[in-house]
Amino acid sequence: WKSKNMWHSLLIICVLQQNLAVPQLNLPTPQPEIYYNGSPNIATTPAQLRADRDRSQRYGPPYSEDGAGRGSSSDDGLDDFRYGQTYDERMRLGYNYPTPRLNFTDRSDDSPFSNDGQRHRYSNHNYGPSSSSTDRNFNSDNDLNNQNNNARYSDVPFNNQFNYNNNPNNPFNGGNNQFNNNNNPNVEFVGINNRNRFENPYLNNQDRFNLNQGQLDRQRYQQDRRYQQELEKLRNLLVETDQKGSLECTANVAAQWNFETNVNDYTQTEALNAQQRYVEYQRIVAEQSKHINKDLIFDRRLYRQLMLQSEVGPNALPLDVLDRYNRLLNEMLFLYNGASICAYQQPFQCDLHYVPQLKDIMAKSRDWDELQHTWVEYHRKVGRGMRDSYEQLIDVMQEVAYVNNVTNGGEYWYLAYESGNFRQDMDIVWEQIRPLYESLHSYVRRKLRDYYGPDRISRIAPIPSHILGNMYGQSWSNALDILIPYPGRKLIDVTPRMVEQGYTPLLMFQLAEEFFTSINMSAVGPEFYRNSIFEQPLDRRVLCEPSAWDFCSRHDFRVKICTDINQRSLISVHHEMAHIQYFLQYRHLPKVFRNGANPAFHQAVGDAIGLSVSTPKHLQTLGLLQRSLDESSYDINYLFTMAIDKVAFLPFALSLDNWRYDVFSGNANKRVMNCHYWNLREKYSGIKPPVLRSEMDFDLGAKYHIPANIPYIKYFFSTVLQFQIYRRMCLQAGQYVPNDPRKPLHKCDIYRQPAAGNILKQLMAKGASQPWQEVLEETLGEGRLDGSALREYFAPLEEWLRQEALRTNEYVGWNYDGDYCKRSIETAGLQVFGGYYNAATLPAINSLLLLLLLLISSWLC
């Protein structure tokens, strides 16, 4: 170099080091004025106070009404709910409130069910199938009010001495348990202290009471008049709790409905107050339920009912800790809802929010640099500010686990699925599906590489997440214009025909009702049509997210949806009607059982109906499709569009909640939790961030369900389960014959097939009265979640993808191609852009010479 150029370069580097070495300045922020909310030692900022008062901040979407262009659709969770949801799925509990006494007759005094000596212990949540070796007849269709319900106790141990907490001979006294026979390897617990939480007390050879000793005692307990009297009191208490709980639930749901169908300050305040009162009621009932000695309840149905109503999640926390829990969520949702970034190459336009601007950019833009800028800035703006709050939330989740009698927050996170090996079970299911996903991933990577160039996307590396049409890479549907296998074969869209034939929202719901009555299910009745909202009213504001509502009265069920006349709304209407059918089928059960068998069942049933309604065969039956499309190219396009939505979503959902399981259980250290997330994304999805990340970032904060602390594994579960339900219905109806190309699973339509509807009715009618494993075993003949049905559905596409990989010699799978995340980034030079993390170079300067210049400039500066 010439001397002049040399000194010129050194001067530039010196200036850069002094001004630009740190990517972002950590400037001190002024301390806000502190207010007090009335609770001792708990201070809040004005922003937190606003978050407490404002429903849009307390709950986050869909209650957002901040007028910033985000509207009611600011919840990215709408991407997960595909076609809608039930109201129960959207309720998030947690309040700071006093604990008044519940006005129930105290039936615990001087009762064998009293557990006063153990008021700080919580019984195990053991739900399981009834032992076939015992004489128990538990019909899920029996109502709790039936006096003959569960009246047979042939194996009930009892003792004529009633001082249960102090009697050394009491077989249920955890410290002196005479039934704890160490010679029986199948009995690992009897007392409260040494029970395995997830061990099933009702499995064969694994009774919660020792089978080798106590048969005579059980008969004595059964025959004991005092025990029968107390058992009848317990039944009456549960009936009373159920009746009052239904009334409280009806009042709460009515207030929420009034707010969402007429949004104003008054209805918002009423909805907040009603929900707080309802949660307060649930908390008191749960506290009383915990004081009942469940070791003396041998009626499986009563036992399960007590256990379910004693679960209130975070609301079981002490009030000061509960207040802290809610404030952490409020703070994070406040940041999430308020985040905005500057437009690409427009530094003065800085009011872009996730909905609608950023979501549209990620869906429609094909400019690599614009997508990268949008992704990086949004994750930086949302995530970094809430990292400290989330680290505190991890500690609070340990308290939540403790008060719910589980070992750690990770176990609590999967508590609703009643399995001691739930994470391992889900990983097994994923391994069943992974070959299909890898073939899909390989094909998508090739199409994106052809579009963006091999200099940005490697042939064997993970795919950068920002070019998949979605901020989170959870669905690839928005990139269909690049990815579609046969561009000349248009996808089926019956919207024009619907408009031509004069479809209305009312007609669409009547068609949905007729669909269910054709498969031997219930009509909804005129009250449903009178009370529901199918269109946006002109005289008031309504939150239009599709949702189904159970008013807890056994007869009032409604839908709220602003229906458009298009194909997507047609499927959405059937989905919502599936929720209503679920309500109808389990309405005979006690309130605590009126829900899905686990949190994923409602969504799975609705999506299974959607699979049938969206088939060309069904659309042809409705007169919306004039001719059958039997060409394989149409089939491949149809299955491909389904796969880039459903199959591509699975590893994202699994990695998200496996990450939460790890951080809540302590398997992943808080100091490396961001890098742990990207390790899981690479492991499950073959997806990497567009730029190098560090532990300064908190990229998961950009996903609504993280700051709102809403479980996500149910979406993975429901996406897999819907294909199991669909396959069973199609087999029963004769519309699917394995290995018969004339009747493939993806073309099955259960319309007018009562045999399929009977399967669905049987599954729905059980509600939550049995563990989900039992429900699947008794209705589908499969006692576990199984990915084989999904593989069968996409079998033609999987074979086509395999042939494509062979034809193009494409690599299937992915290899780790460099660092995606570091614990710390020392200099801005480590922020590597582009597809290759280990190929960052400056084209005009040799790396060795650059290092020499940096050393000289440091000495000069």
N, C-alpha and C positions, 0 to 999 in steps of 0.2 A: 504493500500500500504506500501511497504518498503520505508524507508527514502530515499534510493538511487534513487529509481524510481520516488519518489515525486519531488526531486530537479531536476532530469533530465527532467521531464515534464515541470516544471516551467521555466527552462532555454530555452527549445525549444520555448515555448509560448512567452517568452520575446524577443527572436531573431525575431520571426515572427512579433511581434507587431512593432519592430523597422524598419523592412525591407519590410514587405509584407502587412501591414495593408491597404495601399491604392492600389487598383487593378492596377491602371495605374498612372505613374508619370506625373505630369503636369510641365514638364521642360520648362524653358524659351526658346523661339526660336529666333534666330538672326533676326534682322529686315532686310528685303530685300532692295536693292537699289530701289529708287523711280524714275520713269520716268513720263513724262507728255505727254499726247496724243494730245496736241494742244488745248484742251478745258480748259478754266480757272477753277481753283479750283477742277479739276478732275484728281487725280493721279492714276497711275496703276503700278503694279509690272511687272517684266519681264514675269512672267507666264501669266499674264492677257494680255500683249501685244501679246504673242504667241497665246493665245486663240482668240484674235481679228483677227489675220492674218490667222490662220489655220482653214480651214473649218471643219476639224474633231472635233475641240474644239468648234467652234462657233455654230455649228448645232448639234453636237453629232451624233450618228448613224442616218441614214445609211451611213454617209460620212466618217466614221472612216477609217483611213489608216495609223495607227501609227506603223504597223509592229510588234506589240507585241502579235501577235497570235489571236487578236480579229477580225481583218478583217472587212468586211462590215456587218457582222451579229451580231455586238455587241449590237444592240438594242434589249432589252428584249421585246420591243413592237412587234417584229415579232411574239411573242406568241399570241398577241391579233389579229393580222391581218390574222390569220389562213391561208388564201390562197392568200393574196395580198392586194393591196390598190390602190387608185388613187393618182396621183401626188399631187392634191390639198390637200389631207389629210395629206401629209407630209410636206407641206410648213409651216414654222414658221416665222411670220413677226416680224420686229423690227430692226431698224437701227438708227444710229446717222448720220444725214445728214442735209444740209441746206435746206431751203424751197423757191425755186425760184417761180416766178409767172407763172401760167399756161397760155399758149398762147391761151386763149379762148376770144372771144368777150364778154365783160362784159355786160350782159343783165339785171343786177340787178338795174341799176340806173333808178330812176323815174319809178319804176315798182310796181304794187300792190304785186309782189312777193318778193320785196326787204324787208329785215329784218334787215337793218343796225342798227336800234335802239336796237337790241337784239343780237348782234354778240357774246355775251358771254353766250348765252343760247342755249340749244340744244333741238330740238323738241322731243316729245315722239315718241317711236317706236311702234305705234299701228297698228297692221296688223290684219285684221279679215274678216269674211265673209260679203258679201254684204247684206244690209237690203232688205228683200223681200218686204217691203212696199214702196220701191223706184223704180224708173224706170231706173235701171242701167243694161247695158248688157256688162259684161266683159268676153269676150271669151279668155281663156288662149292661144289659138292658134293664136290669132291676133298678127302680128308683130308691133313693135312700129312705123315702118315707114308707116304703113297704115294710110292714112289721115282720114279715117272714124273711126279709132279705138277710142272707148270711146268718141264719139262725142256727146253723149246725156247726158244732165245734167238737168233733170226735177226738181231736188231738189237743185239747186245751189243758195244759198243766195248771193246777191251782193248788193253793195251800190254805188250810182253814185258819191260819194265823194271819192277821191283817195288818200288823205293824211292819209294813214292807220295807221301810227305809232303815229300820233299826233291828229287825229280826235277823239274827245270824244264820238262821236256817232258811231264810228266804232265798229261793233259787234265782231270783232276779237281782239280788244285791250284788253289785259288781265286785265287791271286795271278797265276798264269801260265796262263791257260786258253786253249789254242789253239782250242777249239771255240766260243769266244765271238765269233760272226760278227755284226758290227754291221749287216751288210747284210740280215739276216733280222729283220724287225720282230716276229716272233712269238716269238723267243727272247730273253727278258729276263734269264735267269739260267742259270748252269750251276754255278758254285761256290757254296759255302755263304754267302759274304758278301753276294752281290748277288741272291739269289733273292727273289722275291715270295712271301711265306708262303702265300697263298691261290691262287697261280697254279697251274693244273692242269698237271702235267708230262705227262699222258697224252692230252690232247685232240688232235684232228687239227690238224696244222700247229703244234702247240705242244709238241712233245716236249721233255723236259728236256735232251736232247742236240741239238746243232745238226744239222739235217737236211741242210744243204748241205755238210757236211764231216765225215768220220769214219765213213762207211759201211764202208770197208775195215778201219778200226781196230776197229769193233764186231765184225766177223767174226773178226778176230785174237783179240780178247778171248774170244769165245765158244769158239774152238778151243784156247785156251791151257789146258794141262793143270793148271798151278798154280792158275789161277782156278777151274777146276771142282772141284779138291780143296778149296779154301777155301770154295767155295759149299756143298759137301756138309757140311763142318764146321759152317757156319752153320745149315744145315737141322737137323743133329743137335742143335745147341745149342738151337734153338727147340723141338724135340721134347722135349728134356730139361726145358727151362723150362716147357713146357706141362704135362708130367706132374707135376712138382713143384708147380707153381702150382695144379693141380687138387686135389692132396692137401692143400696148405695151405688152400685155399678150403674144402674139405670140413670140415676140423677147425674152422675159424672159424665156418662156418654152423651146424655141429652145436652149438657152444657157445652161439651166439645163440638157437638153437631151444630148447635146454635152459632157458635163462633165461626166455624169453618164455612157455614152457609150464609153468614151475614157478618162480615168482618168489620168490626168497629171497636172502639175502646171499651165500651160497656160489656159486650159479649166476650171480649178478650179477658177482662178482669173476672167475669163470672166463671169462665172456663178454668182459669188458673185457680181460683178459690175452690171450685168443685173438685178438681183433680187433687188438690192438696187435702181436702177433707176425705176423699176416697182412699188415698194412700195412708192417711192417718188411721182410718178404720182398719185397713189391711195390716198395718203395723201392730195395732192393739190385738187383733185377732191372732196374729202370728205369735205374739208374746204369750198370750194365754195358751196357745196350742203347745208351745215349748215346755210348759209346766206340767203337761200331762205325761205320765209315765208310759211311754209307748212300748215298753218291754212287756206290759200286761195286755196288749191288744193283739189277739191272734186272728182277728178278722182282717184279711188282707185288704179288703176294700176300704174299711174304716181307717186302717193304718195308712194307706196311700193318701186318702183324703186329708188326714191330719198332717201328713208330711208336706203335701203340696201347699196347704194353706198356712203352714208355718214358715214358708220361704218368702222373704221380701227383699232379698238381695241387699243392695247398699242401704236400704232403709232400716236394716237391723243394726246399723252403726250407732254408737253413742252420738248424741246430738251435736257435740262440738266437732267430732270427726265427720259426721254427715254434712255439716255446714262447710267444712273444708273441702270435702269431695265435690259438693255442688259448685263451690266457687272456682275450683280448678277447672271444671267443665265449662263454666260460664266464661272464664277468662280465655280458654282456648277457642270456644265457639265465637267469642267476640272478635278474636283475631281472624278466624276463618271467614266469618261473614263480611268483615270489613276490608279484606285484602284486595288491593288493586295494584296494577303494574303499568309501566309505560309501554306504548306501542313500539314495535320494531322500527328502528331508525326514525322515530318521532319522539324525541325526548320531552316535548312539551305536552304530549297527549298521555296523561298518566291516570286515567280513570277507567281502565279496562278491568272488569271483574270477571270472575269465572263464568257466570251466566249473565248475559248470553255471549259476551264478546270472546273470551278466551276459549270457551267450549267450541264456538264456531270456527275459530282459527285452527284449533287442533283437528277439527273434523274436515275442514275444507281446504286449508292451505297445503300446497305442495312445495313450498319454499323451505328447503332444509334449514337455512339460517334463521328464518322467521320462526319456524317451529321450535328450534333449539333455544332461541331467545325467550320465547313464551314459556317453554317448559322450565328453563333455569330460573327465570325471574319469579315465576309464580311459586315454585317450590322454595325459593329463597325467602320470598316475602311472607309466605304463610308459615312455613315450617320452623325457621330459625327462632322466631319470637316465642313459640310455644314449647320449645324443647325443655326448658327448666320446669314449666308447669307439668309436663308429662312425666318427667322424672319423679316429681312429687306424687303424681297420681299412681305411679307404680308402687310406691310405699303404702299409699292408702288402700290399694287393692289387696295388699297383704292383710290389712285390718278387715276388709270386706270378707276375705276368705276365712279369717279366724272366727268372726261372728256367725258365719254360715257353716262352721264345723268342718272345714276342709283344710288341707295341709298348707296350701299356698294359692296365690292368685291364679296360677295356671290351671290347677284343678277346678277352681271355682269357675273359670271361663268356660269350661266344657261340662259344667254341672248338669245342665238341662238334658244332656244326652244319656245320663244314667249308665255310664260305662267307665270302668277303671282303665281301659286301654283305648280311649277314643281316638287320641292322636295317631297311635299306631294303626288303628283300624282305617282311618282316613288315608293314611299313607299307603296302605295295602290297596285300597280302592283306586288311588291315583296310579299306582303301578300297573293296574289293569288297563287304565286309559292311556297311559303314557305313550305306547307305540303309535296310537292314532295321533296324539298331539305332536309327536316328533315329526311324523310325516307331514302334517299340516304346517308346522313351523318351517320345515325345510322348503316346502313349496312357496310359502309366503316370503321367506328370506330371498329366494331366487327372483321372485317378481319385483321385490323392492330393490334388489341389487341391479336388476335390469333398468329400473326407473331412475334410481339415484346415482348409479355408477359403482364399480368395484372399489374405487378409491375411498368410498365412505362405508360400504358394507362388505364385510369379509364373507367369503364363501363358507367358512367353517365356524364363525364366531357367533355369539349371541346377537340379537337384533337390538339396535338402539330404540328405546321405548317411545321417543317423541314422534316417530313417523308412522305410528300404527293407527292414527285417527282418533286417539283418545288420550286425555291428559295422563292416565294411569296405565295405559296399555292393557286394559282389562277386556276390551272388546275391539275387534278389528273391522267392524262392519262399515265404518266410515271410509275405509280405504278400499272399498269394494271395486271402485272404478279402476284401480291399479291391479287388483288381485283376481278378478273374476276369471274363471277358467275359459268360458266361451262367451266373449263379448258380443257376438252376433246373436246370441239366444237370450232374449230379454226375459227378465224375471216376471213371474205372474203378478199382475196388479189389477185387481177387479174394481178399483175405485171408480173409473169412468162408468162401468156398468151399474154400480150402485147408485151413482148420481142419475143416470138415465132412467133407472127403474123407480126413482122417487123414494129411496130409502130415507127413513127418519130415525132419530134416536129411539123413539118408542118402538118402532118396528124392529130395530136391531135387538132390543131387549126381549121382545116377544119371540123372535127367532131363537134367542138363547134359551128362553124358558122352554120352548118347544123341543129344542135339542135335548134337554134333560128329561122332559116327560117322555120323549121317545125311547129313552133307555131305562124306563121304569123308575124314574125319580120324581120328586115332589114338584107340584106347581107352587108358585110363590104367593099367589093370592092377590086380591085387589089392594090390600093395605100397602104392599110393597110398592106398587106403581103410584099410589096416592102420596106416599111420604118421600120417595126417593127423588133425587135431582139428576136429570139426564142431560140438561143443557145449562149454559151460563145464563142466569137471570139478568134482565136488563135493569132492574131497580136496585141492585145491591152487588157488593163484591163477594165473590165466592172463591175459596181455594179449590182449584179444579183438579188436583191430583186424583187419579182414580183410586177409590177406596171403598171397601165393604164394611158395614157397621152392624154389630150385634148389640142391641140395647139391653141385653141381659134379662129380658122379660119373657123369653121363650116364644114370642110371637112377633116382635117388632124388629125387622131386619131391613136395612136400607143400603142403597148404593149412591155414591156421590161421584159424578164424572161429567165433565163437559165434553160430550160426545161429538166427534167430527165424523163426517160421512166419508170414510175411507176404509181400506182393508185392515190397517192396524187397529183402528177403533173397533172393528167387527170382532177381532180376536180378543181385544181388551174387554169388551162387553161379556163375552163368554167366560173369560177368566174371572171377572167379578161375580158373575152368576154362579160360578163354581164355589166361591167363598160362601155365597148365600145358601147354596145346597149343603155345604158343610155345617153351617149354623143350624139348618133345619134338621139334619140327620142326628145331631147330638144334643138337641135341645131338651131331651128328656132327662139328661144327666144333671147331677148337682153342679153348681156354678163352677167349682174348682176344676171339674172335669170337662167343662165346655171350652175346649181348645183342641189344637192339633196334638197328636201323640208326642211330637217334639216340635221345636220352633220352626222346622222346615216343612212340615206336612202340608200346611195350608197352601204355601207357595207351590209345592210340588204338584198338588192336585190341580190347581188352576193351570199350571203350565202343561200338564199332561192333557187336559182338555184342549189347550191351544194347539198342541201337536196334531190333534185330530181335525180341528176346525180349519187349520191352515193348509190341509192337503188339497191338491187339485181335484180329487174325487169329491170331497165335500163341497167345494166351491161350485163344482159342476152340478151337484145335486140341488144346490140353491138356485141354479139358473144364472149364476154369475160368470160361468166359464162355458163357452159354447162347444169347445172340442177338447178331447183328451190329449194331453201332451205326453206321448210315450217315448219320445226320443231320449236317448241316454244323456245327451248334452243338457237338456232341460233338467233332468234328474240331478246331474252333477252340479249344475249351477244352484239348484234349490238346496241340496245338501250342503254345499259349500257355504252358502249364506247362513245356514243354521250353525255350521261348525265354527265359523269365525266369530260368532256371538257366544255360543254355549260352550264349545270345547275350549276355545281360547281363554274363556273366563275362568275355568276351573283352577289352573295353577296360580292365578293371581289371588283368588279367594283363599286358597289353601296356604299360600305363603304369608298372606296378611295375618291370618289368625294363628298360624304356627309361630309367627314372630311374636305376637302378643302372648301366646302361651309361654314362650321362652323368656321374655322379659318379666312377665308376672311371676313365673316360677323361680327366677334367678338363674336359669340355664344360660342366659345371655346377660352380660354385664351392661349396666346402663351407659358406661363410658364408650362402648363400641356398638350401641344398638342400631345406629344408622347403617353402619357397614354390615352388621348381621342381616339386616333386611335385604340389602342388595346381594348378599351371598345366597339367601333363600330364593330371591327372584331369579338369580342365575341358575340355581340348582333345579327349581321346579319349572321355570318358564323359558329359560334360554333368552332372557331379556336383560339388558344392561342400561344404565343411565347414559344420556347423550354426552355428558362430561364427567370428569372425575369428581367424586363426592368425598366429603370428609365428615368428621364428627362435629364440626361446626354446624352442619346441616341436620335437619330433621324432616326428611322427605315424606314420611308417612303423615305428617301433619296436614298435608294438602288433601288428604282423603277424609271426607266428612265423618265417617264412622270411627275414626281414631280420636279426634277431639271430643266427639259426642259419646265415646266409649260404648258403642253399639256393637254387639257380636256380629261377625261376618261369616263364620263357618256355615251358618244355616243356608247361605246361598250356594256354597259348594254342595252341601248335602241335598238341597232341593233340586239342583240341576241334574244330579245323578239319579235321584229317586224318581223324578218324573218319568224317566224312560223305563224304570222297573214297573211302575204303575201302568204305564201305557202298554208295555209288552204283555203284561198279564191280562189286561182288558182285551187286547187284540187277539191273543191266543184263545181266550174264553169265547170270544165272538166269532172265531173262525176266520178273521180277517187277516191274520198273519200265520203263515206256515213256514217254519224254519227251513232253509235250503230250497225253497220253492221260489224261483224268480218271478212267478206270476203273482205272488202275494208277499212282497217284501214289507218289512216293518214300517218303513217311512211312507208307505202309501195307504196305511190302514186308517179307516174312518169308522168310528164306533157308533155313528148316528144310526138310530133305529135298531140298536142291538141291545135288548134288555139284559142279556147275559153279562155284557160289559158293565152295565149300570149296577147290577147286583153286586159285583165285586167292589165297585166304588161305594155303594151304600154300606156294605159291611165294614169297610175301612173307616168311613166317616162316622158311623154310629158309635164307634168305640171312644171317640174323643180322646181325652188324656187319661182315661180310666185304667189303662194298662201301659206298661212300658212299650216303647215303639218297636222293640225287637219282637215282642209277642204279637203286636198288631200286624206286622209284616208277615210273620209266620202263619198266622191264622187266615189272612186274607190273600196274600200272594204266594204262600208256600215258600217264602225266603225269609229267614230270620235275621238278615243283616243287609247293610247297604252293599250293592253289587254293581260294578261298572260294566258287566258283560252286556246288559241291555243297551246301554249307550253305544257300545262297539257294534252290536248287531244293527242298530238303527243306521249308523254311518258306514256300514260294511261296504256298500258300493263306492262311496267316496274314498274310503281307505284303500281299496284295491286300485282305484284310478290314481291316487297319489303315489302309490307304490310303483305303478307303471311309469308315471311321469318322472319319478326320481331315477329309475333305470334308464329312461330315454335320454335324459339330460345329464346323466352321471352326476347327480346332485348329492352332496353329503347330507346324510340324515343324522341329526343330533347337533351338538355344538361343543366347542372346546373353549376353555378359559383362555382369553387372549391378552391378559394384562390386568393391571389393577383397576377396579371400578370404584374403590373407596379406600381412603386412607384415614388413619386415626387423626392425623393433623397434616395440614398443607402449609409448609414453611414459607414458600414463595409463590407468587402469582404464576411463575413459569410452570408449576406443576398442574395448573388448570389446563388440561389438554382437551382440545376440541377435535371433532371428527370421529370417524369410526374406529380408528386404531389407537388405542391408548399408548402403545409402546412404539409409535412411529411419529412422534411429535418432533419436528425439526423446523428450523428457520431456513428457507431455501437459499438465502444469500450469504449465510455465515456458517462456516464449519464449527461443529460443536466444541472442539478443543480450543479453537481460537476464541470462541465466545466465552468459555470459562476463563481464559487468560485475560480477556478484556474486563470481565466482572471483577477479578481479583485486583487488577490495576486500578479500576475505578473506585473500588472500596478503599484502597490505600489513599488515593487522591482526595476522595470526598471526606 
